[in-house]
């Protein structure tokens, strides 16, 4: 069970930063070179690397090396997995569709 929580935390941590959300927005239109992301976001290369590591570790983004640059794109399988995790977390089915009452009620 702890491994499942670790996976969930890794995925949602990837979404918990304004720069990472901006990166994902950029990638919605297709694959982008790291150099393009750097120019558009006005961040340093080490900062971009940090954000991309978190996004790639969560399998939300995938990288493809070409020459000295990496080209990034949204990983569809990882995106679907994140959607399923969110759906599971906010689903009311786990409680049997009923509110649990306190014993004192």
C-alpha positions as a printed NumPy array, in Angstrom:
array([[  0.   ,   0.   ,   0.   ],
       [  2.877,   2.399,   0.771],
       [  4.169,   1.986,  -2.784],
       [  0.773,   3.019,  -4.144],
       [  0.842,   6.156,  -1.987],
       [  4.385,   6.929,  -3.141],
       [  3.261,   6.67 ,  -6.768],
       [  0.287,   8.949,  -6.113],
       [  2.455,  11.515,  -4.322],
       [  5.011,  11.463,  -7.156],
       [  2.301,  12.076,  -9.761],
       [  0.538,  14.879,  -7.913],
       [  3.78 ,  16.538,  -6.87 ],
       [  4.467,  16.954, -10.59 ],
       [  1.367,  19.176, -10.859],
       [  2.098,  21.297,  -7.769],
       [  4.247,  24.024,  -9.281],
       [  3.387,  26.962, -11.522],
       [  6.402,  26.391, -13.792],
       [  5.553,  22.718, -14.26 ],
       [  1.987,  23.653, -15.172],
       [  3.361,  26.155, -17.7  ],
       [  5.603,  23.42 , -19.13 ],
       [  2.63 ,  21.082, -19.506],
       [  0.67 ,  23.856, -21.191],
       [  3.531,  24.329, -23.67 ],
       [  3.639,  20.585, -24.36 ],
       [ -0.095,  20.409, -25.104],
       [  0.655,  21.618, -28.625],
       [  3.271,  18.919, -29.196],
       [  6.891,  18.052, -28.58 ],
       [  9.171,  20.92 , -27.557],
       [ 12.924,  21.22 , -27.366],
       [ 14.326,  22.135, -23.958],
       [ 15.83 ,  25.234, -25.582],
       [ 12.337,  26.41 , -26.587],
       [ 10.985,  25.781, -23.078],
       [ 13.893,  27.757, -21.612],
       [ 13.185,  30.714, -23.892],
       [  9.436,  30.696, -23.277],
       [  9.581,  30.264, -19.504],
       [ 12.561,  32.536, -18.773],
       [ 14.1  ,  30.077, -16.32 ],
       [ 17.624,  28.709, -16.025],
       [ 18.716,  25.376, -17.444],
       [ 19.218,  23.812, -13.966],
       [ 15.715,  24.925, -12.964],
       [ 14.237,  23.416, -16.119],
       [ 16.165,  20.193, -15.508],
       [ 14.741,  19.973, -11.988],
       [ 11.175,  20.451, -13.228],
       [ 11.607,  18.009, -16.102],
       [ 13.044,  15.367, -13.764],
       [  9.927,  15.557, -11.58 ],
       [  7.608,  15.44 , -14.6  ],
       [  9.523,  12.539, -16.163],
       [  9.777,  10.6  , -12.87 ],
       [  5.983,  10.873, -12.614],
       [  5.723,   9.55 , -16.21 ],
       [  3.697,  12.632, -17.165],
       [  6.387,  13.75 , -19.624],
       [  8.878,  11.816, -21.698],
       [ 12.16 ,  13.016, -23.152],
       [ 13.894,  12.188, -26.404],
       [ 17.577,  13.089, -26.777],
       [ 18.578,  14.68 , -30.065],
       [ 22.116,  16.   , -30.248],
       [ 22.841,  18.112, -27.194],
       [ 19.17 ,  18.896, -26.537],
       [ 16.271,  16.892, -25.152],
       [ 12.856,  17.138, -26.78 ],
       [  9.953,  16.688, -24.387],
       [  6.378,  15.588, -24.922],
       [  3.418,  14.539, -22.818],
       [  3.384,  10.815, -22.107],
       [ -0.186,   9.764, -22.89 ],
       [ -0.029,   6.623, -20.73 ],
       [  1.239,   8.639, -17.779],
       [ -1.431,  11.288, -18.294],
       [ -4.142,   8.613, -18.319],
       [ -2.687,   7.1  , -15.148],
       [ -2.815,  10.521, -13.432],
       [ -6.454,  10.944, -14.478],
       [ -7.313,   7.535, -13.009],
       [ -5.542,   8.356,  -9.744],
       [ -7.499,  11.588,  -9.399],
       [-10.752,   9.824, -10.198],
       [-10.036,   7.178,  -7.54 ],
       [ -9.216,   9.806,  -4.919],
       [-12.364,  11.87 ,  -5.423],
       [-14.768,   9.01 ,  -6.059],
       [-17.536,   8.548,  -3.518],
       [-17.837,   4.847,  -4.321],
       [-15.201,   3.909,  -1.724],
       [-17.591,   4.956,   1.054],
       [-20.416,   2.935,  -0.416],
       [-22.067,   6.176,  -1.503],
       [-23.029,   6.932,   2.092],
       [-21.699,   9.385,   4.632],
       [-20.06 ,   7.714,   7.581],
       [-21.585,   8.879,  10.844],
       [-19.8  ,   9.326,  14.144],
       [-20.525,   6.772,  16.862],
       [-21.885,   9.534,  19.126],
       [-24.718,  10.377,  16.677]])
